[in-house]
């Protein structure tokens, strides 16, 4: 089993009641999102995971699955479920989450782009407090259970990487499956801007109502 590397904020970790787990996008690494912890949930302990596979073009970059191999950004964005790298990443992510000293009911899992895709693929099957998806999408039809958490999706209407229409289709599929939450369309590209941070922070505060009193 692949063991994921990760960064923490604060570092060393503190004994916090709430946790925030973050998954970076294609070609980035754990350092790309760790600073979001202080902006999204300053009272929580943040963990940023590093994808298990090296990026083919970006030095120090990582990936959760090979976009070129799977042609994931075309058509419906649904990947071949036999894709071994995706399966490896999902299994590694589950193992990593289980290894952390956290309470799933008091934990938010979030990701950007490809990390958002992994957030949905794994997070919907766990009793987490909530899921944050920045510029992300579904890699397969959603698997929803009685304990599936609410989802906040935020996507740029001018995103040149993950088409806005794909995000809309993903959100519609989530709603049809019974997932609760919200979808926000923002005037931005493939990014997490200040408005997205503010919306996500409000979602976290609403989902974890005691987070402000820690």
N, C-alpha and C positions, 0 to 999 in steps of 0.2 A: 504494500500500500504506500502511496506517495504521501510524505509528510510535508505539509505546507509551511514555508517560512512566513514570518509575519512581523509587523512593527506594532508598537503600542503607544498610546497617548492617554494619560501621562506615562512616562517611562522612568522608573519601573512602575508597573501597574499598581493601582490603588484598590482598596476594598470598597468598590462602588455598588450601589443597589441596582443600577442600570448599566447596560452595555450596548455599544454600537459596533457592529461588524461591517467592514467596508471591503468591496471587491473592485479592483481597478479594471480599466479597459484594455483592449488589444494593443500591445506594444508599450504599455506603461509598466509600472511595478508598484509595490506596496507604498513606496514613498510618495506616489502621486496623489493619494487620497488621505493619508494619515492626518494632514493638517486640517481636514474638514471636521475632525472630532471636536476641536475647540470651538468651531463655529456652529455646528449642529446640536451638540449635546455636551456642553462644557462640564456638566456635573457627572457625566457618565464615563466609564472606562471604554476607550476606543481600541479596537483591534483591526488592523488592515492586513489582509492576507495577500500573499504573492502567488500568482498562478504557477502551476507546475511545469509549464513548457517554455523553453526559450523562444523569443520572437525571431523569425527568420531574417529580418532586416535591421532591427533596432538593437544596438548594443545595450546590454543591461535591461532590455525590454522583455516582457513575459506575455504569454497568452494562455487563455483557458482552452481554446481549440483553434484549429487552423482555418481561418476564413477562406483562404485560397482553395484549400482542399475541398471544403464543404460548400463553397459558393453561397455562404449564408446570407449575404446581403442582396440576393436576387429573389424575385418571385415572392413567395409567401414568408420567407425567412425561416421556414421550418427545416431543421437539419435532419440528416439521416440518423435515425435512432441507433443504428449500428456503429456510429462514429466512436471509435475507441478512445480518442483523446477527450471528447466530451464526457464520456462515461467515466474515464479516469478522473477528470476534474470534479465531477459531481461526487464521486465516492470520496475523493480526498477532502473536498469541502465538508462533507458530512462528518468525516472522521475528525477534522480540525475543530469544527463547532462542538462536537461531543467532548473534545479534549480540554476545552476552555473552562475555567472556573466561573461559569455564568449561569443565571437562571433564564431559560429560554423565554418564559413568560414576561420577563423584564428586559428583553433584548430586541433591538431593531437590526435587521440585516438590510444592507443597501449596496448598490453597485452602479457603476457607470458603463454604459454601452455594453460590451461583452460581459462585463461584470454584472450589469443589470439583468442580462439574459440568465446568468447563473443564479442570480438572486431569485428569479421567478422559478427556475427549474427545480431548485432545492428548497427554497424558503416556503413555498406553498404547502409542502408536506410536513412542515415542522410547526410546533405550537409556539411560534414567536409572537411578539407583541405587534410587529408590523414590518412591512417591506417597503424600501425606498428604491425606485427605479429611475435613474437619470439617463435619458437618451437610450433606453433599452428596448427589449422586445422579447417575445416568446420564441423559444427554439422548437417547441412542440405544443400540441394542445395542452392546456393547463390541467394538472392533477390536483383536484380540490378535495379537502376532507372537512370534517366537522370542526377541526381546530385550525384550519387555514387562516392566516392573519390578514388584516386589511392591507391594501396596497395603495401607495401613492406613486403614480407615474408622472414624470415631468419631461416634456420633450419640446425641442425647438422646431418651430414651423419652417425654419430655413436650414434644417439639418442636412448637410450634403453627404453624410456618411450613412446614417440609418434614416431612410425616408420617413417623413412625418406620417405618411399613409400607413406604413408598417406599424408604427406605434399605435395609431388609431385602431388598426385591425387587431392588434394584440389586446388593447384595452376592451374592445368589444367582445373578444373571446373570453376574457376574464369575467366580464359582467355576465355573459351568457352562462358561465359556469357557476355563478353565484358568489363571486368574490366581491367583497365590499371595499370601498375606498374612493379615490378621486383621481382624475386625469387633468393635468394642467398643460395647456399649450402656450408656450412663451415665444416671444419674438427674439429668438436667438439661434445660433448654429449648433454644432456638436460640442456642447460645453456645459458647464455648471456655473451660471452667473449669480450675481447677488440676489436677484429676485428668486431664483430657484432655491438658493440656500435659505432664504427667509420662509418660503413656503414649506420646505422640508423641516425646518426647525419648528414651525408651528404644528406640523403633523406629529413630530416626536413629542412635543409638549402635550398635545391633546391625547396621544396614544399612551404616554407614560405620565399621567397627571401629577404624580408625586415628584417628578424629576426636578421641579423648581424649588422644592422644599428640602432637598438634601443638604 
